[in-house]
Structure formats: C-alpha cells, structure tokens
Amino acid sequence: MTHKKARPAEPASDDDVLTVLGIKPELSRRLGPFGNFAISFSVICILAGCMTLFGFGLTTGGPAVMLGTWVVIGFFTLLVGVSLADVVSAYPTSGGPYFMAEKLGGPRWGWTAGWLNLLGLLGAIAGIDYGAAAFVGAFAQLQWDITPSTRSTMVIFAAILLLHGLLNSFGVRLVNLLNSISVWWQLLGVVLIVSALTVAPAKHQSVSFVFTTFHNDTGVSSPFYVVLVGSLLAGYTFCGYDASAHVAEETTDAQNSAPRGIVRAISVSWAAGFVLLAGLLFAIQDYAKTQHTPTNVAPAQIFIDVLGANVAKALLLVVIVAMLFCGNAEVAAASRMVYAFSRSGALWWSQSWRKVNQKTRTPTRAVWFAVVVPFALALPALWSAAAYGAITAINAVGMTPAYGIPVYLALRKGKDYQPGTWTLGRWRQPIGVIAVTYVVVITVVFCLPQSAPVTVTSFNYAGVTLLGALLLAWATWLARGKKRYQLTVAHTAQPGEAAYSGGF
C-alpha cells in the first residue's frame, strides 16, 4: 500500500484570520505591502518632526546631541518596532495595541492601552495639523509680510482638518494614493533640501562642529540631563508607526505586510532623518540667529541665509506639503482606532462611530470624530500656549506606553504566547525586554522638565497629561467599561468559510 505525502495546509486568508479573532470583516482591503508601509512612514514624517523640533534641538544640547541621540533613539525605537510587529502579526486588526493587550492580558489592560493609544492619536493630529498651520503662517510672513496671529493660525488649522476629513471620507483607495505620493515626496524632499544646502555658495560648518558641538540654553547645568531632554527631538519624531496596525484590516496579507510596514517605516525614517539633520547642521550660518529667527521656524532661517528668500519659500512649501500628508495619514489611522474601539463598545455613542459607509467601506463617521476632537483639543491655544501644550503632550507620552504594553504582555505569556507568521522567534524575549525597558525610560524622559527655572509657561505638562489620561481610563472603566466593553462580537464561521489553523 502506498501513502500519499500530506499536502501542507493552505495559508489562511485575511478574512479567515479576522473571523477566528471574532471580527466580522467590513472594511475594504485596498492596501498592499507598500501602502501599509507608506501610512506609517507618512505619520512618522521626518520632514515634520525634524523641522519643527530643530530649534528645540539647537537649545537642548546642540548638534552633537541632535545627531547622537537620533542614532541611539532610532535604534531603540527599531527594537520596540520589531517587538510590536511580532504581536501585530498575531493580531492584525484595526484596534492595534488595545486589541493585542486585551487578548494577552485581559479587559483592563486592553481598556488602558486603548485609551492611551486613542488619546495619543488624537493629540498627534492636533499637534501635526496645528504645526502645519504655523508653518503656513511662516510662509505667509515671508511671501506677503503677513504677521501670523494665534487666531489666524487656528483658522488655518480648522481648514486643514476639514481638508483631511474630506479626503479620508472618499475611502482608503485615495488615502493609499496620497500616502504613496507622500513617501516619495518626503524622500525627494530630503534629497532636494540637503543637496541645495550642500551645493549653495555659502560657508559650511566643520565636521567637528556638527558632531562634537554641545550647546546648552536650557538653564540646567547637568550635561547628562540636557542630553536626556535633547533626545526628545528623536523621541517625539519616532511616533505613529502603529498606523500600520490600524489599517491591517484593509491590508492584503496583513499578518506579514503590517509588521513589515512598521519595521520598514522606522528603518527608512531613521536613515533619511539622519541625512536631513546633518544637512541642516552643516548649513547653519549664524547659530544665535537661527535659534531666534523672526519666522519662529529655525530651518526656514537656514534656507534664507544660504539660499535666499525665494528658494527658502519654495523649500518651506515642500515641508508644508509633507506635513499635510502626515496629518492626513494620522487622521486615517486614528479613525480606524475610533472605529475599532467603538466596535468594542468603549466609546459613548459607539453604534454611531462604528458605522461603515457601504459605498466606500470606510468608517466615515469615525473619520469626522478624528477631525472634530483634535480641533476641540487645540482650542485652548487661543488663550494659553501652555494649556495647548499640556493637552497635545499626550501624543508621544500616550502612544509610546501603548506600544510597550502588548510587548510586555507577550513576554509575560512566555511559552503560551503564539506568534503569527512574522515572528522574531528566539530573539523575541531578549529584544522585547530591552524594548519594554526603553519604553519605561523614554516615557519618564518625556515627563522631565525641559528648562530651568520651571514656571507655569515652561513647565512640562506631559506627566500631568499622562496621569490625566490614566485617570480618565480608570474613570471611564468604572462608568462604562465594566458594563459595555466587549472586545469582539462572536462571529461564527458560515458554511463554506475556511477554518483558520494558525497560531492564536
């Protein structure tokens, strides 16, 4: 008697994976591997993070700290990213960190991670689009000599949010197209900026200046402390790569594409960001003038000094467009988080926010939630910059712990943790331990005072905001979560649906 060799099991389809996780597939799968990478790369947006925080870096340690901590923070962010990617492969859903945390640790872990992630995403939209509005104001000042005011910046901010709401309402196909353009816009933008600053007939700083100059205007005497604070240029920039997880239900081969999207977005941003920062630092003409530029945008002063006003305005437009791409991608990611969290009954009026437009198969109402709430968060800027900073500080200080929670819970599971098809294997534990430790350390650094003496306006409200977010999560758990929160609605496989046999 002969025996036929058993055929290997067919890989599970994306919808089969969701079915086993208890989720009914509703969204349109229009994203491929590049599209998934593109949304995280667009959200990280080195042309937004590096440019807006460049002046901060000049004050908190200067060139040596800016470049040195970019390398170090980028490396540890990559370790967090690959650790999170391992868990994303096991649970490729729009919920991202909160879904993973609940599956690995239970409802309270999921609820806490969800609120941290949600508030972080909404704060990020407020910060990104308000920052874009500020850059538009700087351009208007250069082009038409119009001095921007807080009120005019808020009007521009509202217009940008409206634009992003409309673009995201058309569906994921348009979002995917814009994110794909964003990738090349950013990379070519870096090449254009660095090339222009390199070949322009102006003096360039020495290698010694760029890699060894330490400059401290924080009022703090400890160099080590200044280095910690200065590392936040990179720390704030390397946020938002969970976007690849939030669009997993719209990505083909999500168990592999979503984790790879996270890792690639961090890696490419790490390399391109270093080139951008180095190019800007070599081109500084007058350090003090760049710090205290009347445009309030330090790189804009470098462009003016080296290339003249007309070219400076053109390069500023390149940055503004990149920031618009960034905000649009962040709205897409946040809306999927709102949709998924509402699907679990976590938000008030969840039935409304979880509805999917049957024509575009997009959670349109969640899109507008992700536009209106950030506008409300930014309104205090009309009266107090400190109040606005306190609210939007939840961006990094909320999202970073949300990334660390599922990684920690997967480590705690030990051998009971069952990875997906993309996995670190035996490296998961050592890398995961380093990643979780880094998350704890950088979260503390996010909360440190950034200058001395500490006043009402200079106080770092990130710690207060994080505490407020945790208290909000606890209060809403008591008020709603214990009664209404349910991770998934059971979905029984119908006749003809394949059963998934993967590792869950």
Secondary structure, DSSP 8 states (H G I E B T S, - for coil): -------------HHHHHHHTT----S---B-HHHHHHHHHHHH-HHHHHHHTHHHHHHEEHHHHHHHHHHHHHHHHHHHHHHHHHHHHHS-STTTHHHHHHHHH-HHHHHHHHHHHHHHHHHHHHHHHHHHHHHHHHHHHHHH-----HHHHHHHHHHHHHHHHHHHHT-HHHHHHHHHHHHHHHHHHHHHHHHHHHHSSS----HHHHHH--EE-SS---HHHHHHHHTHHHHHHS--TTHHHHTGGGBTTHHHHHHHHHHHHHHHHHHHHHHHHHHHHHT-S-HHHHHT-TTS-HHHHHHHHHH-HHHHHHHHHHHHHHHHHHHHHHHHHHHHHHHHHHHTT-STTHHHHT--BTTTTB-HHHHHHHHHHHHHHHGGGGT-HHHHHHHHTHHHHHHHHHHHHHHHHHHHHGGG----SS--GGGHHHHHHHHHHHHHHHHHHHTS--SSS--TTT--THHHHHHHHHHHHHHHIIIIIHHH--S-------TT-----S--
